[in-house]
Amino acid sequence: MTSLTEHHPAPLASLRTWSFGLGILLVLLGAAAFARPLIPSLTINFFVGGLLVAAGVMRIISAFGTYSWRGFWLSLLCGVLSLVSGTAMLALPAVGIEALVVFLGILILFEAAAKLTAAFSVPRDYPWGWILVDGLITAVLGGILFTANPAQATLYLGVIIGIHLVTSGVALLAAGVWLKRAIG
């Protein structure tokens, strides 16, 4: 029986390089998030708020292009809601961050479930233990965010993003080491 690495060494070498590069980048970004937890919280809030404003404007414009269609009012309403939500996040960042904390808590819990599933579906010689640990830590972080006190949401979000980036980076670095050994 032949291994995957014997038939596909070039793509695996590229994957190894990407694993190392992305792993190092995530660890560095995580360390930066620890140093200034408010910055990632505000960055995410302003990015999502800006996207909602842009999506709302585009939705409103497209709704007026289809005013004779049956779904015009619903499309217009969705555009207005997106525009108002994005504007509120930009004008009231603390409230926006509180809403994002709950949403990201749910999202991170789903990511944890995917990582835990992946830990038990990779080959046994793959560093599945790192994926398992990353999945467990991700589950704890998602639970903390989901149940966070709104007054501490800004700090929690920045710190948890930092932890999440570091653990994901370490898992990618472990994958890179495994690929380096597998390829030779």
C-alpha positions in Angstrom: 0.0 0.0 0.0 1.4 3.4 -1.0 1.0 6.6 1.0 -0.5 9.9 -0.2 2.9 11.5 0.0 4.5 9.2 -2.5 2.0 10.2 -5.2 1.5 13.9 -4.5 4.8 15.4 -3.0 4.6 18.8 -4.8 1.1 19.8 -3.5 2.0 18.6 -0.1 5.2 20.6 -0.1 3.2 23.7 -1.0 0.6 22.8 1.8 3.5 22.4 4.2 4.8 25.9 3.3 1.4 27.4 3.7 0.8 25.7 7.0 4.0 27.1 8.4 3.5 30.6 7.0 -0.1 30.9 8.1 0.6 29.3 11.5 3.3 31.8 12.2 1.1 34.7 11.0 -1.8 33.6 13.2 0.5 33.2 16.3 1.8 36.7 15.7 -1.6 38.2 15.2 -2.8 36.4 18.3 0.1 37.9 20.3 -0.8 41.4 19.0 -4.4 40.9 20.1 -3.3 40.0 23.6 -1.2 43.2 23.7 -4.2 45.4 22.8 -7.5 43.6 23.1 -9.6 46.7 22.4 -8.1 47.0 18.9 -9.3 43.7 17.5 -12.8 44.2 19.1 -13.1 47.7 17.5 -11.7 46.5 14.2 -14.2 43.7 13.9 -17.0 46.0 14.9 -16.1 48.7 12.4 -15.5 46.1 9.6 -18.9 44.4 10.1 -20.7 47.7 10.6 -19.1 49.0 7.3 -20.1 45.9 5.5 -23.7 46.2 6.8 -23.9 49.8 5.7 -22.5 48.9 2.2 -24.8 46.0 1.9 -27.8 48.1 3.0 -27.1 50.8 0.4 -26.7 48.2 -2.3 -29.9 46.4 -1.3 -31.9 49.7 -1.3 -30.5 50.6 -4.7 -31.3 47.2 -6.1 -34.8 47.3 -4.6 -35.6 50.5 -6.4 -34.5 48.9 -9.6 -37.1 46.2 -9.1 -40.0 48.3 -7.7 -42.5 46.6 -9.9 -41.6 43.1 -8.5 -43.6 41.4 -5.9 -40.7 41.4 -3.3 -39.9 45.1 -3.6 -41.1 46.0 -0.1 -39.3 43.1 1.5 -36.1 43.8 -0.4 -36.3 47.5 0.6 -37.0 46.6 4.2 -34.0 44.2 4.3 -31.8 47.0 2.9 -33.0 49.5 5.4 -32.5 47.1 8.3 -29.0 46.4 7.1 -28.2 50.1 6.7 -29.6 50.9 10.2 -27.8 48.0 11.9 -24.5 49.0 10.3 -24.9 52.6 11.1 -25.7 51.7 14.7 -22.6 49.6 15.0 -20.5 52.4 13.7 -22.1 55.0 15.9 -22.3 52.9 19.0 -19.4 50.6 18.9 -19.9 49.2 22.5 -23.4 48.0 21.6 -22.1 46.6 18.3 -19.4 44.7 20.1 -21.8 43.3 22.6 -24.0 42.0 19.7 -20.9 40.6 18.0 -19.8 38.8 21.1 -23.0 36.7 21.2 -22.8 36.1 17.4 -19.2 35.2 17.4 -19.7 32.9 20.5 -22.2 30.9 18.4 -19.9 30.9 15.4 -16.9 29.8 17.4 -19.0 27.0 19.0 -19.8 25.7 15.5 -16.1 26.0 14.5 -15.2 24.0 17.6 -17.6 21.2 16.6 -16.0 21.1 13.2 -12.5 20.9 14.7 -13.5 18.2 17.1 -15.0 16.2 14.3 -11.9 16.7 12.2 -9.7 15.5 15.0 -11.3 12.1 14.8 -11.4 11.9 11.0 -7.8 12.6 10.1 -5.2 9.8 9.6 -3.8 8.5 12.9 -0.3 9.6 12.2 -1.5 13.2 11.6 -1.1 15.5 14.6 -4.8 14.9 15.5 -4.1 15.7 19.2 -3.3 19.3 18.3 -6.6 19.6 16.4 -8.4 18.0 19.4 -6.8 20.5 21.8 -7.5 23.4 19.4 -11.2 22.2 19.2 -11.5 21.9 23.0 -10.0 25.3 23.5 -12.2 26.8 20.8 -15.3 25.3 22.4 -14.4 26.8 25.8 -13.7 30.2 24.1 -17.0 30.1 22.3 -18.8 29.2 25.5 -17.2 32.1 27.3 -18.1 34.6 24.5 -21.7 33.2 24.3 -22.2 33.7 28.1 -20.1 36.8 28.5 -21.2 39.7 30.6 -22.0 42.6 28.2 -20.0 45.0 30.3 -16.8 43.0 29.7 -17.6 42.0 26.1 -15.0 44.3 24.6 -12.1 42.9 26.6 -13.3 39.3 26.3 -13.6 39.6 22.5 -10.1 40.9 22.0 -8.5 38.4 24.4 -10.5 35.4 23.0 -9.6 36.4 19.5 -6.0 36.4 20.5 -6.2 33.0 22.2 -8.1 31.6 19.2 -5.5 32.9 16.7 -2.6 31.4 18.7 -4.2 28.0 19.1 -5.2 27.8 15.5 -1.7 28.9 14.5 -0.1 26.3 16.7 -2.3 23.6 15.1 -1.2 24.7 11.6 2.4 24.7 12.7 1.9 21.1 13.9 0.4 20.2 10.6 3.4 21.7 8.8 5.8 19.7 11.0 3.8 16.5 10.2 3.9 17.3 6.5 7.6 18.0 6.6 8.2 14.5 8.2 5.8 12.8 5.8 7.4 14.3 2.7 10.9 14.1 3.9 
